[in-house]
Amino acid sequence: MVLQSSSTRIFIVGMLFVCGFAAAQSYPGKPVRMLVPFPPGGGTDYTARLISQKLTEIWGQQVIVDNRPGASTTIASEIVAKAPADGYTLIMGSTNHTINPSLYPRIPYDTIKDFAPVTVAVTASYVLVVHPSLPAKTVKELIALARARPAEINYASSGSSGPQHIAGELFKLMAKVDMTHVPYKGGGPAVVALLGGHVQAQFSTPVSALPHVRTGKLRALGVTSLKRSDAIPEVPTISEAALPGYEAVTWWGILAPARTPREIVNKIHADTVKALQMPDTLEKLAREGVNPAGTTPEQFATMIQDEMVKMAKIVKAANMKID
């Protein structure tokens, strides 16, 4: 056994601190990859590209968006979980991160232990939109139609077991209706299917839905938050329109591999918050119905643990299965 004096231990701790500080000072010294676990076109992709562009400007190093869709985000998440913990591989995570543990008997990583939460970048409610051919102009009319035509109304989502699926199943539970879930590989493809009339409804991200609502190609019936969206204040909440207490919101946030030096995590957090507070960023987010967050790593970590409990209850109550 080798015994260390207190002065030796202090020296070692001091050197580790200095090395970590030096790593943060020089970070990033090369391009950074940000994985997006969905195809282009949805809210996660939009948020990642907006923030990546700003971080590229701040850092003077390119932040490359790498779309790796599939398996309810677990493909991209596994890549990041097993990547070197040096800050050069990140993921724009979403609510799927807290849903998957309740649905999959085994996932190839530990949701808590294998990631270092950096920040919740933005939050958003969903918009319940329908194809104009559907004879329902309010949430109450949709519920009445669904009750009259059990399982005949198909609603799209960004993927099986994802937050849009959760929003739909919670709606079905509270409205006591039977609608058929049709999963797609991302919010973008789901909206395309809705626009084409292949499905009749979707709980869509504002980023994907609002451009088509504004042109009349889709009809917005309600938003899933408890407060109306500033982007479409004329659209009521589902809670006030028909189902008191209904709420389904989502988030997108940056995670790094576990054991990423805290100094690097802090730098990514600080510069992301700086990017979110830029006037042009705030303008773009407001236009798309998305709210800047910028939580601390500790707040993000707590939120993940709390959401895992909440999502597990919804999954069990709705008897959700992987399609």
SULJO-V679422 format. One record per residue. N is the residue number from 0. PHI is phi in whole degrees, 0 to 359 (none if undefined). Layout:
# SULJO-V679422
{{N;PHI} {N;PHI}}
This chain:
# SULJO-V679422
{{0;none} {1;255} {2;269} {3;250} {4;286} {5;298} {6;293} {7;294} {8;296} {9;298} {10;298} {11;296} {12;299} {13;297} {14;295} {15;297} {16;296} {17;298} {18;296} {19;295} {20;297} {21;295} {22;297} {23;293} {24;296} {25;268} {26;277} {27;269} {28;260} {29;202} {30;302} {31;250} {32;257} {33;246} {34;280} {35;239} {36;278} {37;222} {38;291} {39;298} {40;113} {41;260} {42;293} {43;296} {44;295} {45;300} {46;297} {47;298} {48;291} {49;296} {50;289} {51;299} {52;298} {53;292} {54;294} {55;300} {56;293} {57;290} {58;272} {59;72} {60;230} {61;289} {62;255} {63;264} {64;277} {65;237} {66;283} {67;229} {68;284} {69;125} {70;54} {71;53} {72;79} {73;287} {74;296} {75;295} {76;296} {77;295} {78;302} {79;289} {80;301} {81;259} {82;281} {83;303} {84;273} {85;237} {86;87} {87;263} {88;228} {89;235} {90;223} {91;271} {92;281} {93;216} {94;302} {95;308} {96;302} {97;264} {98;269} {99;307} {100;300} {101;274} {102;253} {103;264} {104;298} {105;215} {106;236} {107;280} {108;194} {109;260} {110;303} {111;267} {112;284} {113;264} {114;225} {115;249} {116;298} {117;254} {118;193} {119;282} {120;284} {121;217} {122;232} {123;201} {124;270} {125;264} {126;243} {127;280} {128;241} {129;229} {130;289} {131;303} {132;287} {133;282} {134;282} {135;218} {136;250} {137;219} {138;297} {139;298} {140;293} {141;295} {142;298} {143;297} {144;294} {145;294} {146;290} {147;282} {148;230} {149;304} {150;66} {151;271} {152;270} {153;263} {154;242} {155;272} {156;216} {157;281} {158;152} {159;300} {160;76} {161;279} {162;297} {163;293} {164;296} {165;301} {166;300} {167;293} {168;291} {169;295} {170;299} {171;300} {172;298} {173;286} {174;273} {175;57} {176;232} {177;243} {178;240} {179;265} {180;278} {181;235} {182;278} {183;235} {184;270} {185;124} {186;293} {187;300} {188;301} {189;295} {190;294} {191;300} {192;296} {193;293} {194;299} {195;278} {196;79} {197;285} {198;228} {199;252} {200;209} {201;199} {202;266} {203;257} {204;292} {205;303} {206;303} {207;281} {208;269} {209;301} {210;303} {211;277} {212;293} {213;291} {214;263} {215;83} {216;281} {217;227} {218;246} {219;270} {220;259} {221;189} {222;251} {223;268} {224;274} {225;278} {226;240} {227;298} {228;279} {229;295} {230;286} {231;221} {232;296} {233;284} {234;269} {235;287} {236;284} {237;296} {238;298} {239;281} {240;280} {241;201} {242;234} {243;307} {244;91} {245;294} {246;206} {247;212} {248;240} {249;229} {250;217} {251;228} {252;213} {253;269} {254;234} {255;241} {256;298} {257;302} {258;71} {259;297} {260;310} {261;300} {262;297} {263;287} {264;302} {265;297} {266;293} {267;299} {268;299} {269;298} {270;285} {271;292} {272;299} {273;300} {274;296} {275;292} {276;270} {277;292} {278;305} {279;290} {280;293} {281;300} {282;295} {283;294} {284;295} {285;297} {286;296} {287;265} {288;73} {289;244} {290;251} {291;292} {292;239} {293;72} {294;294} {295;285} {296;304} {297;293} {298;296} {299;295} {300;299} {301;295} {302;298} {303;300} {304;296} {305;295} {306;292} {307;300} {308;292} {309;298} {310;293} {311;298} {312;293} {313;292} {314;302} {315;291} {316;296} {317;273} {318;53} {319;289} {320;233} {321;283} {322;285}}
